[in-house]
Structure formats: C-alpha cells, structure tokens
Amino acid sequence: MTNRARHTRVPATEPDVVSTISTRVAWVPGLVVAAVVLAVYGGLGLTVDFPKAAIGIQSDEATYYMMGHSLAADGDLTYRRDDLVRVWHEFPSGPTGVFLKKGRAIERMGLMLRPPFVWTATRPDTEPNRYF
C-alpha cells in the first residue's frame, strides 16, 4: 500500500466526531435545568392542598373545574344536585360566579338569509332538575 492510499481524506458525508460530541454537551445543561424545574414545581403541585390554600373557587376556574368533574364522573356536561354536592365537598364555599341555566330541546331548525342565519323552534327541557 502506498503512502498516498493510507492518508486519503474521509468524505464530507460522514459526521464529524468533534461536532457530534459538542452538540451532545450543549444539551446537558438544558436537561439539568428542565429536570430541576420539573422537580421543584412538581413537588409543589403534589404537596399543596389547593382547596385548603385557596380562598374559594370562582369564575372561570369554577366553571372548568365543574366541567371536568362532571365529564369524569357522569360523562356529560349537565349539572344536577350530585354535581354541586361534589364541589361543595371539596370547596365549602361552593362555586362562585358560575351561571347555570335550564336547557331547551330543539324541535326544528332551519336556515335564513339574515343573521344569525339559523332559526330554531324549541320547547322546555323535560327534566326540570337538570341545568347546563
């Protein structure tokens, strides 16, 4: 083998070992910081008793809280006495700022040329103890 054949250059398509190592080293500080932040905030989230620490549950947080628990427990977004008792069990002050209304059943609907472009004919809900 000639001296020329032993010292041929590696094609540019193969990765450079030095740049690969420096790229891996650049990720390490970010991963360490992310792990520390996750540990601190995760620990706080698991140790704080939110219903006890909060003054109460109100406005949008009460709405989303009730929606999530209603979907998880009942599988629907209707509110009956049991749904409200569940909230009062965790938050003694109860939900504040949530507007519940009685539903209506849609009998007929159609389109029209002026806003709101849809018309409906409704009747009162058949279940009087159900709110939305």
MDAnalysis code that builds the backbone (N, CA, C; Angstrom):
import MDAnalysis as mda
import numpy as np

u = mda.Universe.empty(396, n_residues=132, atom_resindex=np.repeat(np.arange(132), 3), trajectory=True)
u.add_TopologyAttr("name", ["N", "CA", "C"] * 132)
u.add_TopologyAttr("resid", np.arange(1, 133))
u.add_TopologyAttr("resname", ["MET", "THR", "ASN", "ARG", "ALA", "ARG", "HIS", "THR", "ARG", "VAL", "PRO", "ALA", "THR", "GLU", "PRO", "ASP", "VAL", "VAL", "SER", "THR", "ILE", "SER", "THR", "ARG", "VAL", "ALA", "TRP", "VAL", "PRO", "GLY", "LEU", "VAL", "VAL", "ALA", "ALA", "VAL", "VAL", "LEU", "ALA", "VAL", "TYR", "GLY", "GLY", "LEU", "GLY", "LEU", "THR", "VAL", "ASP", "PHE", "PRO", "LYS", "ALA", "ALA", "ILE", "GLY", "ILE", "GLN", "SER", "ASP", "GLU", "ALA", "THR", "TYR", "TYR", "MET", "MET", "GLY", "HIS", "SER", "LEU", "ALA", "ALA", "ASP", "GLY", "ASP", "LEU", "THR", "TYR", "ARG", "ARG", "ASP", "ASP", "LEU", "VAL", "ARG", "VAL", "TRP", "HIS", "GLU", "PHE", "PRO", "SER", "GLY", "PRO", "THR", "GLY", "VAL", "PHE", "LEU", "LYS", "LYS", "GLY", "ARG", "ALA", "ILE", "GLU", "ARG", "MET", "GLY", "LEU", "MET", "LEU", "ARG", "PRO", "PRO", "PHE", "VAL", "TRP", "THR", "ALA", "THR", "ARG", "PRO", "ASP", "THR", "GLU", "PRO", "ASN", "ARG", "TYR", "PHE"])
u.atoms.positions = np.array([
    [0.846, -1.162, 0.000],
    [0.000, 0.000, 0.000],
    [0.896, 1.231, 0.000],
    [0.522, 2.158, -0.785],
    [1.341, 3.359, -0.889],
    [0.999, 4.321, 0.221],
    [1.878, 5.251, 0.408],
    [1.692, 6.262, 1.426],
    [0.474, 7.120, 1.107],
    [0.206, 7.323, -0.143],
    [-0.913, 8.135, -0.586],
    [-2.259, 7.491, -0.222],
    [-2.363, 6.156, -0.324],
    [-3.613, 5.462, -0.048],
    [-3.960, 5.492, 1.434],
    [-2.966, 5.483, 2.310],
    [-3.239, 5.494, 3.748],
    [-3.727, 6.856, 4.232],
    [-3.390, 7.907, 3.576],
    [-3.727, 9.249, 4.048],
    [-4.824, 9.905, 3.210],
    [-5.746, 9.124, 2.714],
    [-6.836, 9.717, 1.946],
    [-7.813, 10.364, 2.905],
    [-8.469, 11.364, 2.425],
    [-9.427, 12.102, 3.248],
    [-10.760, 11.385, 3.315],
    [-11.424, 11.474, 4.466],
    [-12.745, 10.891, 4.640],
    [-13.741, 11.794, 3.926],
    [-14.699, 11.210, 3.215],
    [-15.691, 12.044, 2.523],
    [-16.466, 12.916, 3.518],
    [-16.970, 14.033, 3.047],
    [-17.653, 15.017, 3.900],
    [-19.013, 14.523, 4.384],
    [-19.531, 13.430, 3.864],
    [-20.862, 12.962, 4.263],
    [-20.867, 12.283, 5.620],
    [-19.723, 11.794, 6.108],
    [-19.679, 11.158, 7.414],
    [-19.661, 12.234, 8.499],
    [-20.337, 11.975, 9.635],
    [-20.394, 13.002, 10.692],
    [-19.032, 13.215, 11.336],
    [-18.801, 14.444, 11.703],
    [-17.565, 14.802, 12.386],
    [-17.726, 14.453, 13.861],
    [-16.797, 13.681, 14.409],
    [-16.895, 13.207, 15.784],
    [-16.867, 14.369, 16.766],
    [-16.065, 15.369, 16.529],
    [-15.947, 16.508, 17.442],
    [-17.244, 17.301, 17.481],
    [-17.869, 17.554, 16.339],
    [-19.109, 18.327, 16.331],
    [-20.246, 17.538, 16.960],
    [-20.261, 16.221, 16.829],
    [-21.302, 15.404, 17.455],
    [-21.188, 15.459, 18.968],
    [-19.963, 15.383, 19.486],
    [-19.756, 15.456, 20.935],
    [-20.134, 16.833, 21.457],
    [-19.773, 17.896, 20.756],
    [-20.113, 19.244, 21.221],
    [-21.614, 19.482, 21.178],
    [-22.320, 18.874, 20.240],
    [-23.772, 19.005, 20.188],
    [-24.408, 18.306, 21.382],
    [-23.917, 17.130, 21.733],
    [-24.449, 16.421, 22.899],
    [-24.170, 17.183, 24.183],
    [-23.003, 17.762, 24.311],
    [-22.640, 18.518, 25.503],
    [-23.525, 19.757, 25.639],
    [-23.941, 20.356, 24.534],
    [-24.780, 21.552, 24.579],
    [-26.167, 21.248, 25.144],
    [-26.652, 20.016, 25.043],
    [-27.973, 19.650, 25.549],
    [-27.970, 19.386, 27.052],
    [-26.873, 19.024, 27.619],
    [-26.821, 18.602, 29.020],
    [-27.270, 19.701, 29.987],
    [-26.790, 20.941, 29.909],
    [-27.264, 21.960, 30.866],
    [-28.771, 22.209, 30.771],
    [-29.307, 22.191, 29.574],
    [-30.752, 22.398, 29.417],
    [-31.558, 21.282, 30.045],
    [-31.107, 20.051, 29.892],
    [-31.811, 18.926, 30.506],
    [-31.737, 18.979, 32.020],
    [-30.596, 19.398, 32.553],
    [-30.451, 19.504, 34.007],
    [-31.389, 20.586, 34.551],
    [-31.444, 21.728, 33.908],
    [-32.333, 22.817, 34.355],
    [-33.788, 22.388, 34.254],
    [-34.163, 21.721, 33.158],
    [-35.545, 21.256, 33.000],
    [-35.915, 20.248, 34.086],
    [-34.992, 19.352, 34.431],
    [-35.257, 18.360, 35.478],
    [-35.424, 19.028, 36.834],
    [-34.621, 20.038, 37.126],
    [-34.728, 20.746, 38.405],
    [-36.055, 21.497, 38.492],
    [-36.428, 22.199, 37.419],
    [-37.696, 22.943, 37.404],
    [-38.870, 21.979, 37.561],
    [-38.840, 20.853, 36.856],
    [-39.906, 19.860, 36.969],
    [-39.989, 19.310, 38.398],
    [-38.857, 19.049, 39.012],
    [-38.851, 18.520, 40.381],
    [-39.418, 19.539, 41.372],
    [-39.027, 20.812, 41.243],
    [-39.498, 21.840, 42.176],
    [-40.996, 22.071, 42.018],
    [-41.456, 22.342, 40.799],
    [-42.876, 22.636, 40.594],
    [-43.741, 21.396, 40.734],
    [-43.226, 20.251, 40.359],
    [-43.966, 19.010, 40.575],
    [-44.138, 18.722, 42.050],
    [-43.080, 18.960, 42.827],
    [-43.173, 18.774, 44.272],
    [-44.166, 19.727, 44.906],
    [-44.153, 20.981, 44.477],
    [-45.132, 21.943, 44.998],
    [-46.555, 21.537, 44.629],
    [-46.732, 21.104, 43.401],
    [-48.065, 20.708, 42.956],
    [-48.613, 19.514, 43.722],
    [-47.736, 18.620, 44.120],
    [-48.182, 17.429, 44.844],
    [-48.347, 17.659, 46.341],
    [-47.693, 18.677, 46.892],
    [-47.743, 18.872, 48.342],
    [-48.729, 19.946, 48.795],
    [-49.135, 20.852, 47.924],
    [-50.051, 21.924, 48.318],
    [-51.489, 21.403, 48.269],
    [-52.223, 21.605, 49.342],
    [-53.640, 21.252, 49.409],
    [-54.426, 22.446, 48.874],
    [-54.745, 22.423, 47.577],
    [-55.334, 23.595, 46.929],
    [-56.664, 24.019, 47.549],
    [-57.611, 23.110, 47.799],
    [-58.874, 23.572, 48.395],
    [-58.682, 24.270, 49.738],
    [-57.681, 23.834, 50.508],
    [-57.443, 24.464, 51.806],
    [-56.701, 25.792, 51.641],
    [-55.777, 25.865, 50.692],
    [-54.976, 27.071, 50.496],
    [-55.748, 28.162, 49.764],
    [-56.678, 27.799, 48.914],
    [-57.427, 28.788, 48.127],
    [-58.529, 29.402, 48.983],
    [-58.848, 30.628, 48.689],
    [-59.934, 31.305, 49.391],
    [-61.272, 30.697, 48.997],
    [-61.367, 30.249, 47.806],
    [-62.572, 29.623, 47.279],
    [-62.346, 29.330, 45.818],
    [-63.337, 28.833, 45.179],
    [-63.241, 28.564, 43.744],
    [-64.246, 29.472, 43.063],
    [-63.795, 30.216, 42.065],
    [-64.657, 31.231, 41.494],
    [-64.442, 31.394, 39.999],
    [-65.432, 31.964, 39.378],
    [-65.387, 32.378, 37.988],
    [-65.008, 31.242, 37.043],
    [-64.025, 31.488, 36.166],
    [-63.669, 30.503, 35.150],
    [-63.116, 29.224, 35.749],
    [-62.333, 29.324, 36.822],
    [-61.774, 28.102, 37.399],
    [-62.883, 27.216, 37.951],
    [-63.938, 27.814, 38.503],
    [-65.068, 27.023, 38.977],
    [-65.794, 26.364, 37.805],
    [-65.936, 27.099, 36.709],
    [-66.610, 26.548, 35.535],
    [-65.842, 25.362, 34.978],
    [-64.539, 25.527, 34.766],
    [-63.742, 24.446, 34.190],
    [-63.603, 23.278, 35.151],
    [-63.505, 23.565, 36.435],
    [-63.431, 22.510, 37.443],
    [-64.702, 21.661, 37.410],
    [-65.848, 22.331, 37.397],
    [-67.118, 21.611, 37.380],
    [-67.305, 20.849, 36.074],
    [-66.876, 21.431, 34.955],
    [-66.990, 20.727, 33.673],
    [-66.141, 19.458, 33.681],
    [-64.904, 19.578, 34.145],
    [-64.014, 18.419, 34.172],
    [-64.528, 17.316, 35.077],
    [-64.995, 17.688, 36.256],
    [-65.501, 16.671, 37.177],
    [-66.818, 16.073, 36.703],
    [-67.649, 16.855, 36.047],
    [-68.897, 16.315, 35.518],
    [-68.615, 15.323, 34.388],
    [-67.667, 15.662, 33.529],
    [-67.301, 14.725, 32.461],
    [-66.679, 13.455, 33.027],
    [-65.838, 13.585, 34.036],
    [-65.167, 12.414, 34.609],
    [-66.139, 11.527, 35.381],
    [-67.041, 12.120, 36.137],
    [-67.927, 11.338, 36.992],
    [-69.175, 10.840, 36.259],
    [-69.805, 11.722, 35.479],
    [-71.080, 11.383, 34.848],
    [-70.969, 11.128, 33.346],
    [-69.929, 11.662, 32.731],
    [-69.788, 11.531, 31.282],
    [-70.629, 12.532, 30.509],
    [-71.117, 13.582, 31.165],
    [-71.905, 14.606, 30.467],
    [-71.593, 15.976, 31.051],
    [-72.188, 17.002, 30.471],
    [-71.989, 18.374, 30.958],
    [-73.264, 18.932, 31.577],
    [-74.124, 18.054, 32.048],
    [-75.322, 18.516, 32.740],
    [-75.053, 18.516, 34.233],
    [-75.684, 19.440, 34.922],
    [-75.452, 19.591, 36.358],
    [-76.734, 19.291, 37.113],
    [-76.610, 18.370, 38.024],
    [-77.694, 18.028, 38.932],
    [-77.198, 18.280, 40.352],
    [-78.004, 17.965, 41.306],
    [-77.645, 18.190, 42.711],
    [-76.343, 17.467, 43.076],
    [-76.148, 16.248, 42.592],
    [-74.941, 15.482, 42.914],
    [-73.674, 16.194, 42.453],
    [-73.740, 16.843, 41.296],
    [-72.573, 17.577, 40.792],
    [-72.218, 18.744, 41.707],
    [-73.213, 19.461, 42.167],
    [-72.960, 20.597, 43.056],
    [-72.499, 20.137, 44.437],
    [-73.039, 19.036, 44.929],
    [-72.603, 18.498, 46.223],
    [-71.140, 18.093, 46.146],
    [-70.717, 17.553, 45.009],
    [-69.315, 17.162, 44.833],
    [-68.392, 18.369, 44.974],
    [-68.782, 19.512, 44.422],
    [-67.962, 20.721, 44.529],
    [-67.975, 21.240, 45.967],
    [-69.120, 21.240, 46.612],
    [-69.195, 21.725, 47.996],
    [-68.414, 20.815, 48.941],
    [-68.259, 19.559, 48.603],
    [-67.475, 18.640, 49.431],
    [-66.004, 19.061, 49.459],
    [-65.474, 19.498, 48.324],
    [-64.066, 19.903, 48.247],
    [-63.860, 21.375, 48.579],
    [-64.802, 22.206, 48.214],
    [-64.722, 23.652, 48.482],
    [-65.957, 24.049, 49.284],
    [-65.834, 24.212, 50.595],
    [-67.006, 24.510, 51.434],
    [-67.754, 25.786, 51.030],
    [-67.057, 26.742, 50.411],
    [-67.748, 27.963, 49.989],
    [-68.587, 27.733, 48.735],
    [-68.367, 26.628, 48.055],
    [-69.107, 26.328, 46.836],
    [-68.558, 27.110, 45.656],
    [-69.062, 26.837, 44.465],
    [-68.600, 27.571, 43.288],
    [-69.208, 28.968, 43.253],
    [-68.385, 29.946, 42.908],
    [-68.841, 31.325, 42.824],
    [-68.676, 31.820, 41.395],
    [-69.677, 32.452, 40.852],
    [-69.575, 33.034, 39.522],
    [-69.905, 32.079, 38.397],
    [-70.548, 30.963, 38.697],
    [-70.948, 30.014, 37.662],
    [-72.421, 30.264, 37.359],
    [-72.732, 30.436, 36.087],
    [-74.104, 30.680, 35.676],
    [-74.671, 29.415, 35.050],
    [-75.620, 28.805, 35.723],
    [-76.284, 27.612, 35.213],
    [-77.650, 28.016, 34.686],
    [-78.076, 27.363, 33.632],
    [-79.390, 27.675, 33.085],
    [-80.098, 26.404, 32.688],
    [-81.399, 26.481, 32.645],
    [-82.200, 25.332, 32.222],
    [-82.041, 25.155, 30.712],
    [-82.074, 23.926, 30.303],
    [-81.915, 23.637, 28.882],
    [-83.226, 23.669, 28.130],
    [-83.123, 23.626, 26.828],
    [-84.283, 23.561, 25.955],
    [-84.013, 22.506, 24.907],
    [-85.049, 21.804, 24.513],
    [-84.921, 20.779, 23.478],
    [-85.254, 21.404, 22.128],
    [-84.432, 21.178, 21.142],
    [-84.660, 21.723, 19.804],
    [-85.593, 20.779, 19.049],
    [-86.734, 21.308, 18.590],
    [-87.689, 20.507, 17.835],
    [-87.452, 20.623, 16.336],
    [-87.220, 21.848, 15.873],
    [-86.966, 22.079, 14.445],
    [-85.922, 23.164, 14.302],
    [-85.229, 23.142, 13.169],
    [-84.282, 24.213, 12.875],
    [-84.161, 24.368, 11.367],
    [-83.698, 25.555, 10.948],
    [-83.546, 25.820, 9.528],
    [-82.599, 26.985, 9.298],
    [-82.412, 27.308, 8.037],
    [-81.521, 28.393, 7.650],
    [-82.330, 29.594, 7.187],
    [-81.763, 30.791, 7.325],
    [-82.387, 32.020, 6.833],
    [-81.300, 32.940, 6.291],
    [-81.682, 33.979, 5.584],
    [-80.731, 34.840, 4.895],
    [-80.184, 35.979, 5.750],
    [-80.756, 36.243, 6.895],
    [-80.250, 37.324, 7.748],
    [-79.622, 36.728, 9.011],
    [-78.741, 37.478, 9.664],
    [-78.092, 36.959, 10.878],
    [-79.125, 36.613, 11.930],
    [-78.953, 35.614, 12.651],
    [-77.830, 34.701, 12.834],
    [-77.818, 33.535, 11.846],
    [-78.595, 33.578, 10.794],
    [-78.605, 32.634, 9.678],
    [-79.167, 31.262, 10.024],
    [-79.542, 31.039, 11.274],
    [-80.143, 29.772, 11.692],
    [-81.324, 30.094, 12.603],
    [-82.450, 29.434, 12.389],
    [-83.585, 29.596, 13.292],
    [-83.874, 28.252, 13.945],
    [-84.429, 28.306, 15.157],
    [-84.768, 27.092, 15.884],
    [-86.138, 27.233, 16.527],
    [-86.815, 26.126, 16.636],
    [-88.059, 26.044, 17.400],
    [-87.760, 25.111, 18.563],
    [-87.913, 25.631, 19.790],
    [-87.541, 24.849, 20.971],
    [-88.721, 24.678, 21.908],
    [-88.544, 23.764, 22.847],
    [-89.520, 23.556, 23.914],
    [-88.743, 23.372, 25.215],
    [-89.367, 23.585, 26.364],
    [-88.663, 23.421, 27.635],
    [-88.144, 21.983, 27.804],
    [-87.049, 21.857, 28.546],
    [-86.457, 20.553, 28.815],
    [-87.432, 19.698, 29.611],
    [-87.463, 18.407, 29.321],
    [-88.403, 17.511, 30.002],
    [-87.967, 17.188, 31.432],
    [-86.697, 17.399, 31.751],
    [-86.199, 17.113, 33.104],
    [-85.970, 18.442, 33.839],
    [-86.822, 18.788, 34.805],
    [-86.736, 20.106, 35.438],
    [-85.534, 20.289, 36.387],
    [-84.909, 19.216, 36.840],
    [-83.799, 19.323, 37.779],
    [-82.429, 19.289, 37.096],
    [-82.391, 19.501, 35.810],
    [-81.133, 19.442, 35.062],
    [-80.785, 20.848, 34.574],
    [-79.533, 21.222, 34.802],
    [-79.035, 22.535, 34.387],
    [-77.809, 22.356, 33.505],
    [-77.513, 23.389, 32.742],
    [-76.360, 23.371, 31.845],
    [-75.515, 24.599, 32.088],
])
